[in-house]
Amino acid sequence: MNELRTPRQSRGVSRRDRILDAAAELICSAGPDAVSMQSVAQKAGASTGSMYHFFADRDQLLLGLAVRHTDALSKLLRTTFSAKDAYWQGLSAGGVIETLFGRFIAYYAIRRDALATIKLAQRERVEQFEHLVDRVMRLRLGNERGPQAAKVLFAISTGTLHFMHDASGEDIERICAGLPDVLTAYLISLEAGQTSRAG
């Protein structure tokens, strides 16, 4: 696959973004199979020929969407990964869940095409995030209970993202509103157990 072409002028960036937006809308309304160079060109109000100026083929167009989401999620993760131990220890259970999961769940809910274009099984990125969740849970719950809590939180959140891929728009809003509460309640119950053990 050829390398993605980066437009040099703002007009080119705007045209490429309009094409990516059109592809994202098609994915959200009809699924990834609806994406073709012709269908995206029509949706974007562009000529099919101009599509090839930015993307060599359909696969590269989908890669362009994946790169867009990966870059946006990486910006969200940058501050999360750099947070010190004291930061994680000072947060409430709800603050921990919002920082680790809430923003990302909301991102996927708003940009449903991200689930179709970013593979959740990108092992290196997923492993980095799993290590972060494990580290935070060890800080809050200790080395005995922390790792299991991290696995449960990770499984619930990623499983829900997979489910959201096929859910309707209204369902997604409800799921996104409720999921951080579920994760927070789970963490609060574990931390309450931790406190009673220590007492």
C-alpha positions as CSV (number, residue, x, y, z in Angstrom):
1,M,0.0,0.0,0.0
2,N,1.3,3.4,-1.0
3,E,2.0,6.0,1.7
4,L,-0.7,8.5,2.5
5,R,-0.3,11.8,0.6
6,T,-0.4,14.9,2.8
7,P,-1.7,18.0,1.1
8,R,0.5,21.0,1.3
9,Q,-2.0,23.8,0.9
10,S,-4.9,24.5,3.2
11,R,-7.4,24.1,0.3
12,G,-6.1,20.6,-0.2
13,V,-6.3,19.8,3.5
14,S,-9.9,21.0,3.5
15,R,-10.8,18.9,0.4
16,R,-9.2,15.8,1.9
17,D,-11.0,16.3,5.2
18,R,-14.3,16.7,3.3
19,I,-13.6,13.3,1.6
20,L,-12.8,11.6,4.9
21,D,-15.9,13.1,6.5
22,A,-18.0,11.7,3.7
23,A,-16.4,8.3,4.1
24,A,-17.1,8.4,7.9
25,E,-20.8,9.4,7.3
26,L,-21.2,6.5,4.9
27,I,-19.7,4.0,7.4
28,C,-22.0,5.3,10.1
29,S,-25.2,5.2,7.9
30,A,-24.5,2.0,5.9
31,G,-21.4,0.3,7.1
32,P,-17.9,-0.1,5.7
33,D,-19.1,-2.1,2.7
34,A,-20.8,1.1,1.4
35,V,-17.5,2.9,1.0
36,S,-16.2,3.0,-2.5
37,M,-14.3,5.7,-4.3
38,Q,-17.4,6.5,-6.3
39,S,-19.8,6.6,-3.3
40,V,-17.5,8.8,-1.3
41,A,-16.9,11.1,-4.2
42,Q,-20.6,11.6,-4.6
43,K,-21.2,12.1,-0.9
44,A,-18.3,14.6,-0.7
45,G,-19.4,16.5,-3.8
46,A,-16.1,15.7,-5.5
47,S,-15.2,14.1,-8.8
48,T,-14.0,10.5,-8.6
49,G,-10.7,11.7,-10.3
50,S,-10.0,14.1,-7.5
51,M,-10.4,11.3,-5.0
52,Y,-7.3,9.6,-6.5
53,H,-5.3,12.8,-5.9
54,F,-5.5,12.0,-2.2
55,F,-6.0,8.3,-2.0
56,A,-4.7,5.6,-4.3
57,D,-7.7,3.3,-3.6
58,R,-10.5,2.4,-1.1
59,D,-8.0,0.7,1.3
60,Q,-5.9,3.8,1.5
61,L,-9.1,5.9,2.1
62,L,-10.0,3.7,5.0
63,L,-6.4,3.9,6.2
64,G,-6.7,7.7,6.1
65,L,-9.7,7.5,8.5
66,A,-7.8,5.1,10.8
67,V,-4.9,7.5,10.9
68,R,-7.2,10.4,11.7
69,H,-8.6,8.6,14.7
70,T,-5.3,7.2,15.9
71,D,-3.8,10.7,15.9
72,A,-6.8,12.1,17.8
73,L,-6.8,9.3,20.4
74,S,-3.0,9.5,20.8
75,K,-3.4,13.2,21.8
76,L,-6.0,12.1,24.5
77,L,-3.6,9.4,25.7
78,R,-0.5,11.5,25.9
79,T,-1.5,13.3,29.1
80,T,-3.0,10.1,30.5
81,F,0.2,8.1,30.1
82,S,2.4,10.9,31.5
83,A,0.4,11.2,34.8
84,K,2.4,10.5,37.9
85,D,1.4,8.1,40.7
86,A,0.3,10.8,43.0
87,Y,-2.2,12.1,40.4
88,W,-3.9,8.6,40.2
89,Q,-3.9,8.2,43.9
90,G,-5.5,11.6,44.5
91,L,-8.4,11.1,42.1
92,S,-11.8,9.9,43.2
93,A,-13.0,6.5,41.8
94,G,-15.1,8.4,39.3
95,G,-12.2,10.6,38.3
96,V,-10.0,7.6,37.6
97,I,-12.7,6.0,35.4
98,E,-13.4,9.2,33.5
99,T,-9.6,9.7,32.9
100,L,-8.9,6.1,31.9
101,F,-12.2,5.3,30.0
102,G,-14.7,8.0,29.9
103,R,-13.2,10.3,27.3
104,F,-12.4,7.4,25.0
105,I,-15.9,5.9,25.2
106,A,-17.3,9.3,24.4
107,Y,-14.9,9.6,21.4
108,Y,-16.0,6.3,19.9
109,A,-19.7,7.1,20.6
110,I,-19.5,10.4,18.6
111,R,-17.3,9.0,15.9
112,R,-18.8,5.6,15.2
113,D,-16.7,5.1,12.1
114,A,-13.6,4.9,14.4
115,L,-14.7,1.4,15.5
116,A,-14.9,0.2,11.9
117,T,-11.6,1.7,10.8
118,I,-9.4,1.3,13.9
119,K,-8.8,-2.3,14.8
120,L,-9.3,-2.7,18.5
121,A,-6.7,-5.5,18.3
122,Q,-3.8,-3.2,17.6
123,R,-1.7,-5.1,20.0
124,E,1.0,-2.6,20.8
125,R,-1.4,0.2,21.6
126,V,-3.8,-2.0,23.5
127,E,-1.0,-3.5,25.6
128,Q,0.3,0.0,26.5
129,F,-3.2,0.9,27.7
130,E,-3.6,-2.4,29.6
131,H,-0.3,-1.8,31.4
132,L,-1.5,1.7,32.4
133,V,-4.8,0.4,33.8
134,D,-2.9,-2.3,35.6
135,R,-0.5,0.3,37.1
136,V,-3.3,2.5,38.3
137,M,-5.3,-0.4,39.8
138,R,-2.2,-1.6,41.6
139,L,-1.7,1.9,43.0
140,R,-5.3,2.1,44.3
141,L,-5.9,-1.6,45.3
142,G,-2.5,-3.1,45.8
143,N,-0.6,-5.8,43.9
144,E,-3.0,-8.6,45.0
145,R,-6.4,-7.2,43.9
146,G,-5.3,-4.5,41.4
147,P,-4.4,-6.8,38.4
148,Q,-7.8,-8.6,38.5
149,A,-9.6,-5.3,38.8
150,A,-7.7,-4.0,35.8
151,K,-8.6,-7.0,33.7
152,V,-12.3,-6.7,34.6
153,L,-12.4,-2.9,33.8
154,F,-10.6,-3.4,30.5
155,A,-12.8,-6.3,29.5
156,I,-16.1,-4.4,30.3
157,S,-15.0,-1.3,28.4
158,T,-13.6,-3.0,25.3
159,G,-16.5,-5.5,25.2
160,T,-18.9,-2.5,25.3
161,L,-17.0,-0.8,22.4
162,H,-17.5,-3.9,20.3
163,F,-21.2,-4.0,21.2
164,M,-21.5,-0.3,20.4
165,H,-20.3,-1.0,16.8
166,D,-23.7,-2.7,16.1
167,A,-26.0,-0.6,18.3
168,S,-28.3,2.1,17.1
169,G,-27.6,5.8,17.8
170,E,-30.0,6.2,20.7
171,D,-28.7,3.0,22.3
172,I,-25.1,4.3,22.0
173,E,-26.0,7.5,23.9
174,R,-27.6,5.5,26.7
175,I,-24.7,3.1,26.9
176,C,-22.1,5.8,26.9
177,A,-23.9,7.7,29.7
178,G,-24.2,4.5,31.8
179,L,-20.9,2.8,31.3
180,P,-18.7,5.1,33.3
181,D,-21.2,4.8,36.2
182,V,-21.0,1.0,36.0
183,L,-17.2,1.1,36.0
184,T,-17.1,3.6,38.8
185,A,-19.5,1.6,41.0
186,Y,-17.3,-1.4,40.5
187,L,-14.1,0.5,41.5
188,I,-15.9,2.1,44.5
189,S,-17.0,-1.4,45.7
190,L,-13.4,-2.7,45.4
191,E,-12.0,0.3,47.2
192,A,-14.6,0.1,50.0
193,G,-13.5,-3.6,50.4
194,Q,-9.9,-2.4,50.5
195,T,-10.7,0.1,53.3
196,S,-12.6,-2.4,55.4
197,R,-9.8,-4.9,55.1
198,A,-7.3,-2.3,56.2
199,G,-9.6,-1.3,59.1
